[in-house]
Amino acid sequence: MTRPSKPRLVPCPTCGRPAPFAPDNAWRPFCSERCRSADLGAWASERFRVPVAETPDDDAPPAAH
């Protein structure tokens, strides 16, 4: 007889509490619906941003030498 394995615990990305990373955790990798909603709200309000390198403006006149 095999023992059911314990789900792996991962830190919740929002609050850091341990959260089971298993199919029965409806909010994985978050610990709760509240943390999942807080993360979604942060993305929606653009608090999380991916940095981009500035590129020269294509419409700018060429630099004088």
PDB file of N, H, CA, C and O in Angstrom:
ATOM      1  N   MET A   1       0.846  -1.181   0.000  1.00  0.00           N
ATOM      2  CA  MET A   1       0.000   0.000   0.000  1.00  0.00           C
ATOM      3  C   MET A   1       0.887   1.239   0.000  1.00  0.00           C
ATOM      4  O   MET A   1       1.819   1.344   0.798  1.00  0.00           O
ATOM      5  N   THR A   2       0.599   2.157  -0.882  1.00  0.00           N
ATOM      6  H   THR A   2      -0.158   2.072  -1.530  1.00  0.00           H
ATOM      7  CA  THR A   2       1.393   3.378  -0.951  1.00  0.00           C
ATOM      8  C   THR A   2       0.720   4.491  -0.172  1.00  0.00           C
ATOM      9  O   THR A   2      -0.504   4.617  -0.148  1.00  0.00           O
ATOM     10  N   ARG A   3       1.542   5.277   0.451  1.00  0.00           N
ATOM     11  H   ARG A   3       2.537   5.175   0.431  1.00  0.00           H
ATOM     12  CA  ARG A   3       1.051   6.408   1.218  1.00  0.00           C
ATOM     13  C   ARG A   3       0.819   7.594   0.296  1.00  0.00           C
ATOM     14  O   ARG A   3       1.635   7.841  -0.593  1.00  0.00           O
ATOM     15  N   PRO A   4      -0.268   8.336   0.479  1.00  0.00           N
ATOM     16  CA  PRO A   4      -0.425   9.545  -0.331  1.00  0.00           C
ATOM     17  C   PRO A   4       0.675  10.536   0.051  1.00  0.00           C
ATOM     18  O   PRO A   4       0.931  10.775   1.231  1.00  0.00           O
ATOM     19  N   SER A   5       1.307  11.098  -0.952  1.00  0.00           N
ATOM     20  H   SER A   5       1.098  10.904  -1.910  1.00  0.00           H
ATOM     21  CA  SER A   5       2.390  12.037  -0.663  1.00  0.00           C
ATOM     22  C   SER A   5       1.816  13.381  -0.226  1.00  0.00           C
ATOM     23  O   SER A   5       0.736  13.789  -0.654  1.00  0.00           O
ATOM     24  N   LYS A   6       2.566  14.049   0.634  1.00  0.00           N
ATOM     25  H   LYS A   6       3.443  13.718   0.981  1.00  0.00           H
ATOM     26  CA  LYS A   6       2.138  15.365   1.100  1.00  0.00           C
ATOM     27  C   LYS A   6       2.382  16.364  -0.023  1.00  0.00           C
ATOM     28  O   LYS A   6       3.398  16.275  -0.711  1.00  0.00           O
ATOM     29  N   PRO A   7       1.466  17.316  -0.222  1.00  0.00           N
ATOM     30  CA  PRO A   7       1.695  18.309  -1.274  1.00  0.00           C
ATOM     31  C   PRO A   7       2.896  19.192  -0.928  1.00  0.00           C
ATOM     32  O   PRO A   7       3.169  19.479   0.238  1.00  0.00           O
ATOM     33  N   ARG A   8       3.581  19.599  -1.949  1.00  0.00           N
ATOM     34  H   ARG A   8       3.359  19.366  -2.896  1.00  0.00           H
ATOM     35  CA  ARG A   8       4.727  20.488  -1.759  1.00  0.00           C
ATOM     36  C   ARG A   8       4.205  21.847  -1.334  1.00  0.00           C
ATOM     37  O   ARG A   8       3.233  22.346  -1.899  1.00  0.00           O
ATOM     38  N   LEU A   9       4.846  22.447  -0.339  1.00  0.00           N
ATOM     39  H   LEU A   9       5.635  22.041   0.120  1.00  0.00           H
ATOM     40  CA  LEU A   9       4.460  23.782   0.117  1.00  0.00           C
ATOM     41  C   LEU A   9       5.394  24.803  -0.518  1.00  0.00           C
ATOM     42  O   LEU A   9       6.613  24.636  -0.527  1.00  0.00           O
ATOM     43  N   VAL A  10       4.797  25.857  -1.044  1.00  0.00           N
ATOM     44  H   VAL A  10       3.807  25.993  -1.037  1.00  0.00           H
ATOM     45  CA  VAL A  10       5.559  26.954  -1.637  1.00  0.00           C
ATOM     46  C   VAL A  10       5.135  28.244  -0.952  1.00  0.00           C
ATOM     47  O   VAL A  10       4.007  28.332  -0.466  1.00  0.00           O
ATOM     48  N   PRO A  11       6.005  29.244  -0.899  1.00  0.00           N
ATOM     49  CA  PRO A  11       5.597  30.514  -0.294  1.00  0.00           C
ATOM     50  C   PRO A  11       4.598  31.245  -1.196  1.00  0.00           C
ATOM     51  O   PRO A  11       4.788  31.327  -2.409  1.00  0.00           O
ATOM     52  N   CYS A  12       3.564  31.758  -0.605  1.00  0.00           N
ATOM     53  H   CYS A  12       3.410  31.692   0.381  1.00  0.00           H
ATOM     54  CA  CYS A  12       2.573  32.541  -1.341  1.00  0.00           C
ATOM     55  C   CYS A  12       3.274  33.783  -1.894  1.00  0.00           C
ATOM     56  O   CYS A  12       3.959  34.477  -1.144  1.00  0.00           O
ATOM     57  N   PRO A  13       3.119  34.079  -3.188  1.00  0.00           N
ATOM     58  CA  PRO A  13       3.780  35.251  -3.762  1.00  0.00           C
ATOM     59  C   PRO A  13       3.342  36.581  -3.148  1.00  0.00           C
ATOM     60  O   PRO A  13       4.071  37.569  -3.233  1.00  0.00           O
ATOM     61  N   THR A  14       2.172  36.616  -2.538  1.00  0.00           N
ATOM     62  H   THR A  14       1.579  35.814  -2.469  1.00  0.00           H
ATOM     63  CA  THR A  14       1.668  37.869  -1.975  1.00  0.00           C
ATOM     64  C   THR A  14       2.065  38.050  -0.521  1.00  0.00           C
ATOM     65  O   THR A  14       2.607  39.094  -0.157  1.00  0.00           O
ATOM     66  N   CYS A  15       1.804  37.045   0.326  1.00  0.00           N
ATOM     67  H   CYS A  15       1.364  36.197   0.031  1.00  0.00           H
ATOM     68  CA  CYS A  15       2.039  37.218   1.761  1.00  0.00           C
ATOM     69  C   CYS A  15       3.188  36.377   2.314  1.00  0.00           C
ATOM     70  O   CYS A  15       3.663  36.630   3.421  1.00  0.00           O
ATOM     71  N   GLY A  16       3.636  35.381   1.552  1.00  0.00           N
ATOM     72  H   GLY A  16       3.250  35.176   0.653  1.00  0.00           H
ATOM     73  CA  GLY A  16       4.759  34.562   1.990  1.00  0.00           C
ATOM     74  C   GLY A  16       4.394  33.350   2.838  1.00  0.00           C
ATOM     75  O   GLY A  16       5.259  32.535   3.159  1.00  0.00           O
ATOM     76  N   ARG A  17       3.127  33.225   3.200  1.00  0.00           N
ATOM     77  H   ARG A  17       2.424  33.887   2.940  1.00  0.00           H
ATOM     78  CA  ARG A  17       2.720  32.046   3.979  1.00  0.00           C
ATOM     79  C   ARG A  17       2.845  30.797   3.131  1.00  0.00           C
ATOM     80  O   ARG A  17       2.726  30.871   1.908  1.00  0.00           O
ATOM     81  N   PRO A  18       3.086  29.636   3.758  1.00  0.00           N
ATOM     82  CA  PRO A  18       3.162  28.397   2.975  1.00  0.00           C
ATOM     83  C   PRO A  18       1.808  28.063   2.351  1.00  0.00           C
ATOM     84  O   PRO A  18       0.769  28.142   3.007  1.00  0.00           O
ATOM     85  N   ALA A  19       1.839  27.694   1.086  1.00  0.00           N
ATOM     86  H   ALA A  19       2.683  27.630   0.553  1.00  0.00           H
ATOM     87  CA  ALA A  19       0.620  27.330   0.361  1.00  0.00           C
ATOM     88  C   ALA A  19       0.869  26.002  -0.340  1.00  0.00           C
ATOM     89  O   ALA A  19       1.918  25.821  -0.959  1.00  0.00           O
ATOM     90  N   PRO A  20      -0.078  25.069  -0.254  1.00  0.00           N
ATOM     91  CA  PRO A  20       0.112  23.797  -0.946  1.00  0.00           C
ATOM     92  C   PRO A  20       0.052  23.975  -2.451  1.00  0.00           C
ATOM     93  O   PRO A  20      -0.888  24.569  -2.979  1.00  0.00           O
ATOM     94  N   PHE A  21       1.058  23.457  -3.138  1.00  0.00           N
ATOM     95  H   PHE A  21       1.822  22.974  -2.709  1.00  0.00           H
ATOM     96  CA  PHE A  21       1.077  23.509  -4.595  1.00  0.00           C
ATOM     97  C   PHE A  21       0.540  22.175  -5.080  1.00  0.00           C
ATOM     98  O   PHE A  21       1.297  21.272  -5.438  1.00  0.00           O
ATOM     99  N   ALA A  22      -0.777  22.071  -5.085  1.00  0.00           N
ATOM    100  H   ALA A  22      -1.392  22.804  -4.795  1.00  0.00           H
ATOM    101  CA  ALA A  22      -1.453  20.822  -5.436  1.00  0.00           C
ATOM    102  C   ALA A  22      -2.763  21.146  -6.142  1.00  0.00           C
ATOM    103  O   ALA A  22      -3.313  22.231  -5.958  1.00  0.00           O
ATOM    104  N   PRO A  23      -3.266  20.221  -6.944  1.00  0.00           N
ATOM    105  CA  PRO A  23      -4.513  20.471  -7.686  1.00  0.00           C
ATOM    106  C   PRO A  23      -5.704  20.837  -6.804  1.00  0.00           C
ATOM    107  O   PRO A  23      -6.616  21.528  -7.259  1.00  0.00           O
ATOM    108  N   ASP A  24      -5.711  20.384  -5.549  1.00  0.00           N
ATOM    109  H   ASP A  24      -4.970  19.823  -5.180  1.00  0.00           H
ATOM    110  CA  ASP A  24      -6.852  20.699  -4.694  1.00  0.00           C
ATOM    111  C   ASP A  24      -6.787  22.112  -4.103  1.00  0.00           C
ATOM    112  O   ASP A  24      -7.733  22.530  -3.435  1.00  0.00           O
ATOM    113  N   ASN A  25      -5.699  22.858  -4.330  1.00  0.00           N
ATOM    114  H   ASN A  25      -4.931  22.518  -4.873  1.00  0.00           H
ATOM    115  CA  ASN A  25      -5.626  24.259  -3.913  1.00  0.00           C
ATOM    116  C   ASN A  25      -6.095  25.106  -5.098  1.00  0.00           C
ATOM    117  O   ASN A  25      -5.350  25.314  -6.055  1.00  0.00           O
ATOM    118  N   ALA A  26      -7.316  25.582  -5.025  1.00  0.00           N
ATOM    119  H   ALA A  26      -7.922  25.413  -4.248  1.00  0.00           H
ATOM    120  CA  ALA A  26      -7.929  26.324  -6.131  1.00  0.00           C
ATOM    121  C   ALA A  26      -7.202  27.631  -6.448  1.00  0.00           C
ATOM    122  O   ALA A  26      -7.365  28.172  -7.542  1.00  0.00           O
ATOM    123  N   TRP A  27      -6.405  28.144  -5.513  1.00  0.00           N
ATOM    124  H   TRP A  27      -6.273  27.704  -4.625  1.00  0.00           H
ATOM    125  CA  TRP A  27      -5.750  29.440  -5.713  1.00  0.00           C
ATOM    126  C   TRP A  27      -4.247  29.303  -5.945  1.00  0.00           C
ATOM    127  O   TRP A  27      -3.538  30.309  -5.932  1.00  0.00           O
ATOM    128  N   ARG A  28      -3.747  28.102  -6.155  1.00  0.00           N
ATOM    129  H   ARG A  28      -4.323  27.284  -6.166  1.00  0.00           H
ATOM    130  CA  ARG A  28      -2.295  27.922  -6.264  1.00  0.00           C
ATOM    131  C   ARG A  28      -1.692  28.828  -7.314  1.00  0.00           C
ATOM    132  O   ARG A  28      -2.311  28.993  -8.365  1.00  0.00           O
ATOM    133  N   PRO A  29      -0.586  29.399  -7.120  1.00  0.00           N
ATOM    134  CA  PRO A  29       0.370  29.221  -6.028  1.00  0.00           C
ATOM    135  C   PRO A  29       0.079  30.097  -4.810  1.00  0.00           C
ATOM    136  O   PRO A  29       0.900  30.171  -3.896  1.00  0.00           O
ATOM    137  N   PHE A  30      -1.075  30.758  -4.785  1.00  0.00           N
ATOM    138  H   PHE A  30      -1.743  30.698  -5.527  1.00  0.00           H
ATOM    139  CA  PHE A  30      -1.434  31.616  -3.657  1.00  0.00           C
ATOM    140  C   PHE A  30      -2.048  30.798  -2.538  1.00  0.00           C
ATOM    141  O   PHE A  30      -2.483  29.666  -2.750  1.00  0.00           O
ATOM    142  N   CYS A  31      -2.084  31.379  -1.336  1.00  0.00           N
ATOM    143  H   CYS A  31      -1.731  32.298  -1.163  1.00  0.00           H
ATOM    144  CA  CYS A  31      -2.639  30.652  -0.195  1.00  0.00           C
ATOM    145  C   CYS A  31      -4.147  30.852  -0.072  1.00  0.00           C
ATOM    146  O   CYS A  31      -4.823  30.053   0.576  1.00  0.00           O
ATOM    147  N   SER A  32      -4.681  31.906  -0.683  1.00  0.00           N
ATOM    148  H   SER A  32      -4.132  32.555  -1.210  1.00  0.00           H
ATOM    149  CA  SER A  32      -6.109  32.197  -0.542  1.00  0.00           C
ATOM    150  C   SER A  32      -6.603  33.022  -1.719  1.00  0.00           C
ATOM    151  O   SER A  32      -5.819  33.545  -2.510  1.00  0.00           O
ATOM    152  N   GLU A  33      -7.906  33.123  -1.814  1.00  0.00           N
ATOM    153  H   GLU A  33      -8.543  32.698  -1.171  1.00  0.00           H
ATOM    154  CA  GLU A  33      -8.505  33.954  -2.853  1.00  0.00           C
ATOM    155  C   GLU A  33      -8.132  35.424  -2.650  1.00  0.00           C
ATOM    156  O   GLU A  33      -7.955  36.162  -3.619  1.00  0.00           O
ATOM    157  N   ARG A  34      -8.014  35.842  -1.399  1.00  0.00           N
ATOM    158  H   ARG A  34      -8.158  35.243  -0.611  1.00  0.00           H
ATOM    159  CA  ARG A  34      -7.658  37.225  -1.090  1.00  0.00           C
ATOM    160  C   ARG A  34      -6.275  37.571  -1.660  1.00  0.00           C
ATOM    161  O   ARG A  34      -6.107  38.620  -2.282  1.00  0.00           O
ATOM    162  N   CYS A  35      -5.290  36.696  -1.449  1.00  0.00           N
ATOM    163  H   CYS A  35      -5.426  35.844  -0.944  1.00  0.00           H
ATOM    164  CA  CYS A  35      -3.942  36.948  -1.961  1.00  0.00           C
ATOM    165  C   CYS A  35      -3.928  36.921  -3.487  1.00  0.00           C
ATOM    166  O   CYS A  35      -3.233  37.716  -4.119  1.00  0.00           O
ATOM    167  N   ARG A  36      -4.686  36.020  -4.069  1.00  0.00           N
ATOM    168  H   ARG A  36      -5.251  35.374  -3.556  1.00  0.00           H
ATOM    169  CA  ARG A  36      -4.758  35.951  -5.532  1.00  0.00           C
ATOM    170  C   ARG A  36      -5.362  37.237  -6.102  1.00  0.00           C
ATOM    171  O   ARG A  36      -4.882  37.761  -7.107  1.00  0.00           O
ATOM    172  N   SER A  37      -6.415  37.741  -5.457  1.00  0.00           N
ATOM    173  H   SER A  37      -6.806  37.315  -4.641  1.00  0.00           H
ATOM    174  CA  SER A  37      -7.056  38.977  -5.912  1.00  0.00           C
ATOM    175  C   SER A  37      -6.141  40.181  -5.722  1.00  0.00           C
ATOM    176  O   SER A  37      -6.118  41.075  -6.568  1.00  0.00           O
ATOM    177  N   ALA A  38      -5.390  40.219  -4.630  1.00  0.00           N
ATOM    178  H   ALA A  38      -5.409  39.493  -3.943  1.00  0.00           H
ATOM    179  CA  ALA A  38      -4.455  41.319  -4.396  1.00  0.00           C
ATOM    180  C   ALA A  38      -3.387  41.346  -5.483  1.00  0.00           C
ATOM    181  O   ALA A  38      -3.015  42.423  -5.950  1.00  0.00           O
ATOM    182  N   ASP A  39      -2.889  40.189  -5.891  1.00  0.00           N
ATOM    183  H   ASP A  39      -3.191  39.314  -5.512  1.00  0.00           H
ATOM    184  CA  ASP A  39      -1.887  40.108  -6.947  1.00  0.00           C
ATOM    185  C   ASP A  39      -2.472  40.570  -8.281  1.00  0.00           C
ATOM    186  O   ASP A  39      -1.826  41.317  -9.017  1.00  0.00           O
ATOM    187  N   LEU A  40      -3.681  40.132  -8.592  1.00  0.00           N
ATOM    188  H   LEU A  40      -4.206  39.526  -7.994  1.00  0.00           H
ATOM    189  CA  LEU A  40      -4.337  40.552  -9.829  1.00  0.00           C
ATOM    190  C   LEU A  40      -4.546  42.062  -9.841  1.00  0.00           C
ATOM    191  O   LEU A  40      -4.354  42.709 -10.870  1.00  0.00           O
ATOM    192  N   GLY A  41      -4.937  42.620  -8.705  1.00  0.00           N
ATOM    193  H   GLY A  41      -5.094  42.095  -7.869  1.00  0.00           H
ATOM    194  CA  GLY A  41      -5.132  44.061  -8.601  1.00  0.00           C
ATOM    195  C   GLY A  41      -3.839  44.830  -8.819  1.00  0.00           C
ATOM    196  O   GLY A  41      -3.848  45.903  -9.423  1.00  0.00           O
ATOM    197  N   ALA A  42      -2.726  44.292  -8.331  1.00  0.00           N
ATOM    198  H   ALA A  42      -2.718  43.421  -7.840  1.00  0.00           H
ATOM    199  CA  ALA A  42      -1.431  44.947  -8.528  1.00  0.00           C
ATOM    200  C   ALA A  42      -1.057  44.964 -10.007  1.00  0.00           C
ATOM    201  O   ALA A  42      -0.539  45.964 -10.502  1.00  0.00           O
ATOM    202  N   TRP A  43      -1.314  43.874 -10.711  1.00  0.00           N
ATOM    203  H   TRP A  43      -1.736  43.061 -10.309  1.00  0.00           H
ATOM    204  CA  TRP A  43      -1.050  43.855 -12.154  1.00  0.00           C
ATOM    205  C   TRP A  43      -1.977  44.819 -12.885  1.00  0.00           C
ATOM    206  O   TRP A  43      -1.538  45.546 -13.776  1.00  0.00           O
ATOM    207  N   ALA A  44      -3.250  44.830 -12.515  1.00  0.00           N
ATOM    208  H   ALA A  44      -3.606  44.240 -11.791  1.00  0.00           H
ATOM    209  CA  ALA A  44      -4.222  45.681 -13.194  1.00  0.00           C
ATOM    210  C   ALA A  44      -3.920  47.167 -12.993  1.00  0.00           C
ATOM    211  O   ALA A  44      -4.170  47.978 -13.885  1.00  0.00           O
ATOM    212  N   SER A  45      -3.387  47.521 -11.834  1.00  0.00           N
ATOM    213  H   SER A  45      -3.183  46.862 -11.110  1.00  0.00           H
ATOM    214  CA  SER A  45      -3.065  48.928 -11.573  1.00  0.00           C
ATOM    215  C   SER A  45      -1.636  49.275 -11.992  1.00  0.00           C
ATOM    216  O   SER A  45      -1.144  50.366 -11.705  1.00  0.00           O
ATOM    217  N   GLU A  46      -0.981  48.344 -12.667  1.00  0.00           N
ATOM    218  H   GLU A  46      -1.380  47.457 -12.901  1.00  0.00           H
ATOM    219  CA  GLU A  46       0.368  48.528 -13.206  1.00  0.00           C
ATOM    220  C   GLU A  46       1.426  48.776 -12.145  1.00  0.00           C
ATOM    221  O   GLU A  46       2.403  49.477 -12.408  1.00  0.00           O
ATOM    222  N   ARG A  47       1.254  48.210 -10.937  1.00  0.00           N
ATOM    223  H   ARG A  47       0.461  47.641 -10.724  1.00  0.00           H
ATOM    224  CA  ARG A  47       2.302  48.301  -9.923  1.00  0.00           C
ATOM    225  C   ARG A  47       3.454  47.361 -10.253  1.00  0.00           C
ATOM    226  O   ARG A  47       4.585  47.597  -9.829  1.00  0.00           O
ATOM    227  N   PHE A  48       3.181  46.305 -11.000  1.00  0.00           N
ATOM    228  H   PHE A  48       2.262  46.113 -11.344  1.00  0.00           H
ATOM    229  CA  PHE A  48       4.231  45.411 -11.465  1.00  0.00           C
ATOM    230  C   PHE A  48       4.550  45.822 -12.895  1.00  0.00           C
ATOM    231  O   PHE A  48       3.653  45.887 -13.735  1.00  0.00           O
ATOM    232  N   ARG A  49       5.794  46.093 -13.172  1.00  0.00           N
ATOM    233  H   ARG A  49       6.523  46.040 -12.489  1.00  0.00           H
ATOM    234  CA  ARG A  49       6.187  46.503 -14.517  1.00  0.00           C
ATOM    235  C   ARG A  49       7.424  45.743 -14.934  1.00  0.00           C
ATOM    236  O   ARG A  49       8.264  45.389 -14.107  1.00  0.00           O
ATOM    237  N   VAL A  50       7.524  45.501 -16.203  1.00  0.00           N
ATOM    238  H   VAL A  50       6.841  45.788 -16.875  1.00  0.00           H
ATOM    239  CA  VAL A  50       8.696  44.874 -16.777  1.00  0.00           C
ATOM    240  C   VAL A  50       9.562  45.993 -17.343  1.00  0.00           C
ATOM    241  O   VAL A  50       9.099  46.757 -18.190  1.00  0.00           O
ATOM    242  N   PRO A  51      10.821  46.103 -16.887  1.00  0.00           N
ATOM    243  CA  PRO A  51      11.655  47.185 -17.394  1.00  0.00           C
ATOM    244  C   PRO A  51      11.989  46.986 -18.874  1.00  0.00           C
ATOM    245  O   PRO A  51      12.179  45.861 -19.335  1.00  0.00           O
ATOM    246  N   VAL A  52      12.055  48.079 -19.595  1.00  0.00           N
ATOM    247  H   VAL A  52      11.901  48.993 -19.221  1.00  0.00           H
ATOM    248  CA  VAL A  52      12.412  48.028 -21.012  1.00  0.00           C
ATOM    249  C   VAL A  52      13.569  48.986 -21.254  1.00  0.00           C
ATOM    250  O   VAL A  52      13.703  50.004 -20.575  1.00  0.00           O
ATOM    251  N   ALA A  53      14.388  48.649 -22.216  1.00  0.00           N
ATOM    252  H   ALA A  53      14.278  47.822 -22.768  1.00  0.00           H
ATOM    253  CA  ALA A  53      15.486  49.531 -22.588  1.00  0.00           C
ATOM    254  C   ALA A  53      14.941  50.622 -23.502  1.00  0.00           C
ATOM    255  O   ALA A  53      14.142  50.354 -24.399  1.00  0.00           O
ATOM    256  N   GLU A  54      15.375  51.834 -23.268  1.00  0.00           N
ATOM    257  H   GLU A  54      16.025  52.051 -22.539  1.00  0.00           H
ATOM    258  CA  GLU A  54      14.947  52.945 -24.104  1.00  0.00           C
ATOM    259  C   GLU A  54      15.574  52.796 -25.485  1.00  0.00           C
ATOM    260  O   GLU A  54      16.754  52.466 -25.602  1.00  0.00           O
ATOM    261  N   THR A  55      14.791  53.037 -26.524  1.00  0.00           N
ATOM    262  H   THR A  55      13.832  53.305 -26.429  1.00  0.00           H
ATOM    263  CA  THR A  55      15.299  52.984 -27.886  1.00  0.00           C
ATOM    264  C   THR A  55      15.242  54.387 -28.470  1.00  0.00           C
ATOM    265  O   THR A  55      14.395  55.188 -28.075  1.00  0.00           O
ATOM    266  N   PRO A  56      16.127  54.691 -29.397  1.00  0.00           N
ATOM    267  CA  PRO A  56      16.086  56.025 -29.989  1.00  0.00           C
ATOM    268  C   PRO A  56      14.774  56.246 -30.734  1.00  0.00           C
ATOM    269  O   PRO A  56      14.207  55.319 -31.314  1.00  0.00           O
ATOM    270  N   ASP A  57      14.316  57.462 -30.706  1.00  0.00           N
ATOM    271  H   ASP A  57      14.776  58.215 -30.235  1.00  0.00           H
ATOM    272  CA  ASP A  57      13.074  57.823 -31.379  1.00  0.00           C
ATOM    273  C   ASP A  57      13.295  57.828 -32.890  1.00  0.00           C
ATOM    274  O   ASP A  57      14.163  58.547 -33.385  1.00  0.00           O
ATOM    275  N   ASP A  58      12.530  57.042 -33.616  1.00  0.00           N
ATOM    276  H   ASP A  58      11.825  56.458 -33.214  1.00  0.00           H
ATOM    277  CA  ASP A  58      12.690  56.949 -35.070  1.00  0.00           C
ATOM    278  C   ASP A  58      12.308  58.238 -35.789  1.00  0.00           C
ATOM    279  O   ASP A  58      12.766  58.475 -36.906  1.00  0.00           O
ATOM    280  N   ASP A  59      11.487  59.065 -35.175  1.00  0.00           N
ATOM    281  H   ASP A  59      11.115  58.873 -34.267  1.00  0.00           H
ATOM    282  CA  ASP A  59      11.035  60.303 -35.802  1.00  0.00           C
ATOM    283  C   ASP A  59      11.984  61.471 -35.547  1.00  0.00           C
ATOM    284  O   ASP A  59      11.798  62.548 -36.113  1.00  0.00           O
ATOM    285  N   ALA A  60      12.989  61.277 -34.711  1.00  0.00           N
ATOM    286  H   ALA A  60      13.140  60.402 -34.252  1.00  0.00           H
ATOM    287  CA  ALA A  60      13.918  62.354 -34.372  1.00  0.00           C
ATOM    288  C   ALA A  60      14.819  62.639 -35.569  1.00  0.00           C
ATOM    289  O   ALA A  60      15.189  61.725 -36.307  1.00  0.00           O
ATOM    290  N   PRO A  61      15.173  63.920 -35.759  1.00  0.00           N
ATOM    291  CA  PRO A  61      16.089  64.232 -36.868  1.00  0.00           C
ATOM    292  C   PRO A  61      17.467  63.633 -36.594  1.00  0.00           C
ATOM    293  O   PRO A  61      17.829  63.446 -35.432  1.00  0.00           O
ATOM    294  N   PRO A  62      18.241  63.328 -37.633  1.00  0.00           N
ATOM    295  CA  PRO A  62      19.559  62.754 -37.417  1.00  0.00           C
ATOM    296  C   PRO A  62      20.469  63.744 -36.699  1.00  0.00           C
ATOM    297  O   PRO A  62      20.359  64.955 -36.891  1.00  0.00           O
ATOM    298  N   ALA A  63      21.358  63.224 -35.879  1.00  0.00           N
ATOM    299  H   ALA A  63      21.447  62.240 -35.723  1.00  0.00           H
ATOM    300  CA  ALA A  63      22.276  64.074 -35.128  1.00  0.00           C
ATOM    301  C   ALA A  63      23.284  64.710 -36.063  1.00  0.00           C
ATOM    302  O   ALA A  63      23.777  64.065 -36.989  1.00  0.00           O
ATOM    303  N   ALA A  64      23.594  65.996 -35.817  1.00  0.00           N
ATOM    304  H   ALA A  64      23.194  66.520 -35.065  1.00  0.00           H
ATOM    305  CA  ALA A  64      24.585  66.704 -36.632  1.00  0.00           C
ATOM    306  C   ALA A  64      25.981  66.262 -36.199  1.00  0.00           C
ATOM    307  O   ALA A  64      26.236  66.069 -35.011  1.00  0.00           O
ATOM    308  N   HIS A  65      26.868  66.105 -37.155  1.00  0.00           N
ATOM    309  H   HIS A  65      26.661  66.262 -38.120  1.00  0.00           H
ATOM    310  CA  HIS A  65      28.226  65.669 -36.831  1.00  0.00           C
ATOM    311  C   HIS A  65      29.113  66.820 -36.713  1.00  0.00           C
ATOM    312  O   HIS A  65      30.303  66.658 -36.443  1.00  0.00           O
TER     313      HIS A  65
END
